[in-house]
Amino acid sequence: MTLEQSAVQMIANAQVGQRLPGVSATIAGPEGVLWEGASGFADIASGQPASPATRYRVGSVTKTFTAVAILRLRDAGRLRLEDPVSVYVAEAASSQVTLRDLLAHASGLQREPPGRVWEQPRMPAIDEFLATVGDAEAVLEPCEYWHYSNLGFVLLGEVVTRVAGRPYGEVVEEEILRPLGLTQTGWAANGPTATGYLVDPDTDSVAVEPVLDLEGLAAAGQLWSTTGDLCRWGLFLLDPNPQVLRASTAAEMRRLRIMSDPNRWTVGWGLGLALWRRGERFYFGHLGGMPGHRAALVVSPSGRRAGAVLVNCTAGGDIEAMGLGLCELAVSSAPALPAPWVPSGPLPTEVAGIVGPWWSEGVEHRFRYRAGALEARVPDQRDAEPSVFTQLGPDRWRTISGPERGELLEVTRDASGAVRHLHWATYRFDREPRPFGAGAEGD
């Protein structure tokens, strides 16, 4: 089947088999939308069908925006992830957990704000939340176990407010949503929106869920969006606009910080992002839920595909499996084409004597100059990530990615200026295999 046929079948089967009032879905890549569709109803009473343009609550997918807001402030030098949250929110003085631990749900703080907020007729305003946050319990030691915490992300939203000097919601709106053109994403139910339902487990009846304003807890899950906007957001997190977020910071968000599935090692967390492994494929994104709504955003870095699924029911069905299945379908059925290879300009003088084969401890390493960067790899390990270097100064390089990340590469030349040997992570490299320690005399 084609991608379109497979996706239509998947969504229709989910809507019927999992008894979902409505399902909207989109698959996209850097080249644009590859497929979008829907099944069921956005509103049952009026008969309004679900569509890709329907807006749903995305719940905790909001946390990915909170994370980017925090990291933008870090990149601007206005906060440090290693600092305790109490440095920025004095009301949390009893907590010494760091911003980095909060982002990865590794803080050990209790899941929800104090006071059984989900039983109240309305959510607390931010000042009400701050008045009780000192009562929050540390249920685990930091980084001992992964423990999801909405409380932690409310604190991060307040950090944004205090460091930026203006409300968290305004920061996200003006510095993230508008510059990226996410016009269908916002804090309120505007435009064609889905009615949220609770589906009775024993009958085919449904009850309308209330539209709950998170008020002071907005940073943990207030946003509404469409599947198209979510896919655009996911692809931004893969390949960001540098005016909004550094590429290195987006990569940092996707780096594993803690395993949430320590038995099978299939789910972990980075900074504000869930990380999944299915077979040999790796995905990142986030799930979300609010009364009457659930969301999944899943992105394949290697396949350069994003899938988003939104449904208008509180429970029932497997939103994680739907999101991962949709993205995997896109990677399998419509793989992204690689960027065309183009020749580079003249080889820089400082790397002319470095490229080619070098040997250390009987192992060959091939140094190459590709796409404007010096890199090295073991020829027998073609599928492995290469080591990539950045130049620090004359004959000094730093490994910035791949094996030996962070280690120094030093170039030794003879009196004529020809490269004699290399030292990488202190190991000597020569143009031919040598016994261990041979040739070191007189260096």
C-alpha positions as CSV (number, residue, x, y, z in Angstrom):
1,M,0.0,0.0,0.0
2,T,1.0,3.6,-0.5
3,L,1.8,5.9,2.5
4,E,-1.7,7.5,2.1
5,Q,-3.5,4.2,2.0
6,S,-1.6,2.8,5.0
7,A,-2.1,6.0,7.1
8,V,-5.8,6.1,6.3
9,Q,-6.2,2.5,7.3
10,M,-4.3,3.0,10.5
11,I,-6.3,6.0,11.6
12,A,-9.7,4.4,10.7
13,N,-8.8,1.2,12.5
14,A,-7.8,3.1,15.6
15,Q,-11.0,5.2,15.6
16,V,-13.2,2.1,15.3
17,G,-11.2,-0.4,17.3
18,Q,-10.3,1.9,20.1
19,R,-13.7,3.7,20.2
20,L,-12.3,7.2,19.7
21,P,-14.8,10.0,19.0
22,G,-12.4,11.7,16.6
23,V,-8.8,11.3,15.4
24,S,-6.7,13.8,13.5
25,A,-3.2,13.0,12.1
26,T,-0.4,14.4,10.0
27,I,2.8,13.1,8.6
28,A,5.4,15.7,7.5
29,G,9.0,16.1,6.5
30,P,11.3,19.0,5.7
31,E,9.7,19.1,2.3
32,G,6.3,19.7,3.8
33,V,3.1,17.6,4.6
34,L,3.3,14.1,3.2
35,W,-0.1,13.1,4.4
36,E,-2.9,14.4,6.6
37,G,-6.3,13.0,7.5
38,A,-8.9,12.4,10.1
39,S,-11.6,10.0,11.2
40,G,-14.7,10.4,13.4
41,F,-16.1,13.6,14.9
42,A,-14.8,16.7,16.4
43,D,-18.2,17.3,17.9
44,I,-20.7,14.5,18.1
45,A,-23.8,16.6,18.8
46,S,-23.5,18.8,15.8
47,G,-22.0,16.1,13.5
48,Q,-18.9,18.2,12.9
49,P,-16.3,15.8,11.4
50,A,-12.7,15.7,12.7
51,S,-10.2,17.2,10.3
52,P,-6.5,18.1,10.2
53,A,-7.5,21.7,10.9
54,T,-9.3,20.7,14.2
55,R,-7.6,22.1,17.3
56,Y,-7.3,19.9,20.3
57,R,-5.7,20.2,23.8
58,V,-2.1,19.0,23.5
59,G,-1.6,18.7,27.3
60,S,2.0,17.9,28.2
61,V,3.3,18.5,24.8
62,T,3.3,22.1,26.2
63,K,6.3,21.0,28.2
64,T,8.5,20.9,25.1
65,F,7.8,24.7,24.6
66,T,8.6,25.3,28.3
67,A,11.9,23.5,27.8
68,V,12.8,25.5,24.8
69,A,12.0,28.8,26.7
70,I,14.3,27.7,29.5
71,L,17.2,26.7,27.1
72,R,16.9,29.9,25.2
73,L,17.5,31.8,28.5
74,R,20.5,29.5,29.2
75,D,22.0,30.1,25.8
76,A,21.6,33.8,26.4
77,G,23.6,33.5,29.6
78,R,20.7,34.5,31.8
79,L,20.5,31.2,33.8
80,R,22.4,28.0,34.5
81,L,20.9,24.6,34.3
82,E,23.1,23.4,37.1
83,D,21.6,26.0,39.5
84,P,19.0,24.9,42.1
85,V,15.5,26.1,41.2
86,S,15.5,28.0,44.5
87,V,18.0,30.4,43.0
88,Y,15.3,31.7,40.7
89,V,12.1,30.9,42.7
90,A,12.7,31.8,46.3
91,E,9.4,30.2,47.3
92,A,10.9,26.8,46.5
93,A,13.7,27.3,49.0
94,S,13.3,23.9,50.5
95,S,14.2,22.3,47.1
96,Q,17.8,22.0,45.9
97,V,17.0,20.2,42.7
98,T,18.5,21.7,39.6
99,L,16.8,23.1,36.5
100,R,18.5,20.3,34.5
101,D,16.9,17.6,36.7
102,L,13.5,19.3,36.4
103,L,13.7,19.2,32.6
104,A,14.5,15.5,32.6
105,H,11.9,14.5,35.2
106,A,14.8,13.4,37.4
107,S,14.3,15.8,40.3
108,G,12.5,13.4,42.6
109,L,9.8,16.0,43.3
110,Q,6.2,14.8,43.7
111,R,4.1,14.5,40.6
112,E,1.5,17.2,41.2
113,P,1.4,20.5,43.1
114,P,0.3,20.3,46.7
115,G,-3.4,20.4,47.5
116,R,-5.0,17.7,45.3
117,V,-5.5,20.3,42.6
118,W,-7.3,17.9,40.2
119,E,-10.2,17.6,42.6
120,Q,-10.8,21.3,42.8
121,P,-13.4,23.2,40.6
122,R,-10.6,25.4,39.2
123,M,-6.8,25.2,39.0
124,P,-4.7,27.5,41.3
125,A,-3.4,30.9,40.0
126,I,0.3,31.2,40.1
127,D,0.4,33.0,43.4
128,E,-1.7,30.3,45.0
129,F,0.6,27.7,43.6
130,L,3.7,29.5,45.0
131,A,2.1,29.9,48.4
132,T,2.0,26.1,48.7
133,V,5.1,25.0,46.7
134,G,7.1,24.9,49.9
135,D,5.0,22.0,51.1
136,A,5.9,19.9,48.0
137,E,7.6,16.6,48.9
138,A,10.8,15.2,47.5
139,V,9.6,11.6,47.1
140,L,12.9,10.4,45.6
141,E,16.5,11.4,45.6
142,P,17.4,13.4,42.5
143,C,18.4,11.2,39.5
144,E,17.7,8.0,41.5
145,Y,14.7,7.2,39.3
146,W,12.8,8.9,36.6
147,H,9.6,10.3,38.1
148,Y,7.2,12.4,36.0
149,S,6.5,15.8,37.6
150,N,4.0,18.4,36.5
151,L,5.0,20.3,39.5
152,G,8.5,20.6,38.2
153,F,7.4,22.1,34.9
154,V,5.2,24.6,36.6
155,L,8.3,25.7,38.5
156,L,10.2,26.0,35.2
157,G,7.5,28.2,33.8
158,E,7.9,30.5,36.8
159,V,11.7,30.5,36.2
160,V,11.0,31.8,32.7
161,T,8.7,34.5,34.0
162,R,11.2,35.8,36.6
163,V,14.3,35.6,34.5
164,A,12.7,37.0,31.4
165,G,10.9,39.7,33.4
166,R,7.5,39.1,31.7
167,P,4.8,36.3,31.9
168,Y,5.8,32.8,30.8
169,G,2.9,32.7,28.3
170,E,3.9,35.9,26.7
171,V,7.5,34.7,26.3
172,V,6.4,31.5,24.5
173,E,3.9,33.4,22.3
174,E,6.3,36.2,21.2
175,E,9.7,34.3,21.1
176,I,8.6,30.9,19.9
177,L,5.1,30.6,18.4
178,R,5.1,33.8,16.3
179,P,8.7,33.6,14.9
180,L,8.0,30.0,13.8
181,G,4.6,30.7,12.3
182,L,2.7,28.3,14.6
183,T,-0.5,30.2,14.1
184,Q,-2.8,27.3,15.1
185,T,-1.1,26.9,18.4
186,G,-2.2,29.0,21.4
187,W,-3.4,29.1,25.0
188,A,-7.2,29.1,24.3
189,A,-9.7,27.2,22.2
190,N,-10.0,29.4,19.2
191,G,-11.1,28.3,15.7
192,P,-12.5,24.9,14.9
193,T,-11.9,22.9,18.1
194,A,-12.7,19.4,19.2
195,T,-15.1,18.7,22.0
196,G,-13.5,16.5,24.7
197,Y,-15.3,13.3,25.7
198,L,-15.2,10.5,28.2
199,V,-16.2,7.3,26.5
200,D,-18.0,4.8,28.8
201,P,-16.0,1.6,29.1
202,D,-19.1,-0.7,29.1
203,T,-21.4,1.1,26.6
204,D,-21.1,3.3,23.5
205,S,-22.2,6.4,25.4
206,V,-20.1,9.5,25.9
207,A,-20.0,12.3,28.4
208,V,-18.7,15.8,27.6
209,E,-15.6,16.7,29.6
210,P,-15.2,20.3,31.0
211,V,-12.8,22.7,29.3
212,L,-10.2,23.1,32.1
213,D,-8.0,26.2,32.3
214,L,-4.8,25.3,34.0
215,E,-4.3,29.0,35.0
216,G,-1.1,29.1,37.1
217,L,-0.1,25.6,36.0
218,A,-0.1,26.5,32.3
219,A,3.6,25.7,31.7
220,A,2.8,22.0,32.3
221,G,0.0,21.5,29.7
222,Q,-2.2,24.4,28.6
223,L,-1.7,24.7,24.9
224,W,-4.1,23.9,22.0
225,S,-2.8,23.0,18.6
226,T,-3.4,21.1,15.3
227,T,-1.5,18.1,14.0
228,G,0.1,20.2,11.3
229,D,1.5,22.7,13.7
230,L,2.7,19.9,16.0
231,C,4.6,18.4,13.0
232,R,6.2,21.7,12.2
233,W,7.2,22.1,15.8
234,G,8.7,18.6,15.9
235,L,10.7,19.2,12.7
236,F,11.9,22.5,14.3
237,L,13.2,20.5,17.3
238,L,15.2,18.4,14.8
239,D,16.5,21.2,12.6
240,P,15.8,24.5,14.4
241,N,15.8,28.0,13.1
242,P,19.0,29.4,14.6
243,Q,17.2,32.7,15.3
244,V,15.0,30.8,17.8
245,L,17.2,27.9,19.0
246,R,20.8,26.7,18.4
247,A,21.2,23.4,16.6
248,S,23.5,22.3,19.4
249,T,20.9,23.0,22.0
250,A,18.2,21.0,20.1
251,A,20.7,18.1,20.0
252,E,21.3,18.5,23.7
253,M,17.5,18.2,24.3
254,R,17.6,14.8,22.5
255,R,20.5,13.5,24.5
256,L,19.6,10.8,27.0
257,R,19.6,12.0,30.7
258,I,17.7,9.2,32.5
259,M,15.9,5.9,31.6
260,S,12.2,5.8,32.4
261,D,12.1,2.1,31.4
262,P,15.2,0.7,33.1
263,N,14.1,-2.9,32.5
264,R,13.8,-2.9,28.7
265,W,15.7,0.3,27.9
266,T,13.1,1.4,25.3
267,V,12.1,4.8,26.8
268,G,14.3,7.5,28.2
269,W,14.3,11.3,28.7
270,G,16.4,14.1,27.5
271,L,15.8,17.8,28.4
272,G,12.0,18.2,28.0
273,L,11.7,15.4,25.4
274,A,10.8,11.7,25.6
275,L,13.1,9.3,23.8
276,W,11.9,6.0,22.3
277,R,13.8,3.1,20.8
278,R,11.9,0.7,18.6
279,G,14.2,-2.0,17.2
280,E,17.1,-0.1,15.5
281,R,15.1,3.1,15.2
282,F,15.3,6.0,17.6
283,Y,12.5,8.6,18.0
284,F,11.9,11.7,20.2
285,G,8.8,13.7,21.1
286,H,6.2,14.0,23.8
287,L,2.8,12.7,24.7
288,G,0.0,14.8,26.3
289,G,-3.3,14.4,28.0
290,M,-6.0,16.6,29.4
291,P,-9.7,15.9,30.2
292,G,-11.2,14.9,26.9
293,H,-8.0,15.2,24.9
294,R,-4.8,13.3,24.2
295,A,-1.8,14.0,21.9
296,A,1.3,12.4,20.5
297,L,4.2,14.0,18.7
298,V,6.9,11.7,17.4
299,V,9.9,12.6,15.3
300,S,12.5,10.3,13.6
301,P,15.9,12.0,13.4
302,S,17.4,9.6,11.0
303,G,14.3,9.4,8.8
304,R,13.6,13.2,9.1
305,R,9.9,12.5,9.5
306,A,7.4,13.8,12.1
307,G,4.0,12.3,13.0
308,A,1.3,13.9,15.1
309,V,-1.9,12.3,16.4
310,L,-4.7,14.1,18.3
311,V,-7.8,12.5,19.7
312,N,-10.8,13.9,21.7
313,C,-11.2,11.4,24.5
314,T,-9.9,11.1,28.1
315,A,-9.0,7.4,28.1
316,G,-9.0,4.3,25.9
317,G,-6.7,3.5,23.0
318,D,-2.9,3.8,22.9
319,I,-1.8,7.3,21.9
320,E,1.8,6.4,22.2
321,A,1.5,3.4,19.9
322,M,-0.4,5.5,17.4
323,G,2.2,8.3,17.3
324,L,5.1,5.9,17.0
325,G,3.3,3.8,14.4
326,L,2.5,6.8,12.3
327,C,6.0,8.0,12.3
328,E,7.5,4.6,11.6
329,L,5.1,4.2,8.7
330,A,6.3,7.5,7.3
331,V,10.0,6.4,7.7
332,S,9.3,3.0,6.0
333,S,7.0,4.2,3.3
334,A,8.3,7.6,2.4
335,P,12.0,7.8,3.5
336,A,13.6,11.3,3.2
337,L,15.9,11.8,0.3
338,P,19.5,12.7,1.2
339,A,20.8,16.1,0.4
340,P,22.7,16.1,-2.9
341,W,26.5,15.8,-2.6
342,V,28.4,18.8,-3.9
343,P,32.2,19.2,-4.2
344,S,33.8,21.5,-1.7
345,G,36.3,24.2,-2.4
346,P,40.1,24.0,-2.0
347,L,41.5,21.9,0.9
348,P,42.6,24.3,3.7
349,T,46.3,24.4,4.1
350,E,46.2,23.4,7.8
351,V,44.5,20.1,7.0
352,A,46.3,19.1,3.8
353,G,48.9,17.0,5.7
354,I,46.4,15.5,8.1
355,V,43.9,13.8,5.7
356,G,44.4,10.2,4.9
357,P,45.3,7.0,6.9
358,W,46.8,7.1,10.4
359,W,47.5,4.2,12.7
360,S,47.5,3.8,16.4
361,E,47.9,0.5,18.4
362,G,47.5,-1.5,15.2
363,V,44.2,0.1,14.2
364,E,43.7,2.3,11.1
365,H,41.9,5.6,11.3
366,R,40.9,7.5,8.2
367,F,41.1,11.3,8.6
368,R,38.9,13.1,6.0
369,Y,37.8,16.6,5.3
370,R,34.0,16.5,4.6
371,A,31.4,19.2,4.4
372,G,33.8,21.8,5.7
373,A,35.0,19.8,8.7
374,L,37.8,17.5,9.7
375,E,36.6,14.1,10.7
376,A,38.0,10.6,11.5
377,R,36.6,7.1,11.5
378,V,37.8,3.5,11.6
379,P,37.3,2.1,8.0
380,D,35.9,-1.2,9.3
381,Q,33.2,0.6,11.3
382,R,31.5,2.3,8.3
383,D,28.1,2.5,10.1
384,A,29.6,4.2,13.2
385,E,29.3,7.9,13.8
386,P,32.6,9.7,12.8
387,S,34.6,11.9,15.1
388,V,34.3,15.5,14.1
389,F,36.8,18.2,15.0
390,T,36.8,21.9,15.3
391,Q,40.1,23.9,15.1
392,L,41.3,25.7,18.3
393,G,44.4,27.2,16.8
394,P,47.5,26.2,14.9
395,D,47.8,22.4,14.9
396,R,45.3,22.0,17.8
397,W,41.8,20.6,17.3
398,R,38.9,19.6,19.7
399,T,36.7,16.6,19.1
400,I,33.1,18.0,19.2
401,S,31.1,14.9,18.3
402,G,31.4,11.1,17.8
403,P,34.0,8.8,19.5
404,E,36.4,10.6,21.8
405,R,34.1,13.6,22.1
406,G,35.8,16.4,24.0
407,E,39.4,15.1,23.5
408,L,42.3,17.1,22.1
409,L,43.9,16.4,18.7
410,E,47.5,17.7,18.4
411,V,49.5,17.8,15.2
412,T,53.3,17.6,15.3
413,R,55.3,18.8,12.3
414,D,59.0,18.5,11.3
415,A,61.3,21.3,10.5
416,S,59.9,21.6,6.9
417,G,56.4,21.9,8.1
418,A,55.3,18.4,7.1
419,V,53.0,16.6,9.5
420,R,55.1,14.0,11.3
421,H,52.5,12.4,13.6
422,L,49.3,13.1,15.6
423,H,48.3,12.8,19.2
424,W,44.6,12.2,19.8
425,A,43.3,11.7,23.4
426,T,47.1,11.5,24.1
427,Y,47.5,8.4,21.8
428,R,50.1,8.7,19.1
429,F,49.1,8.2,15.5
430,D,51.6,7.4,12.7
431,R,51.3,6.9,8.9
432,E,52.0,3.1,9.3
433,P,51.4,0.5,12.0
434,R,54.1,0.5,14.7
435,P,54.7,-1.5,17.8
436,F,53.4,0.1,21.0
437,G,55.7,3.0,22.0
438,A,58.0,2.8,18.9
439,G,59.2,6.1,17.5
440,A,58.6,8.1,20.6
441,E,62.2,8.9,21.1
442,G,63.2,12.4,20.5
443,D,59.6,13.7,20.1
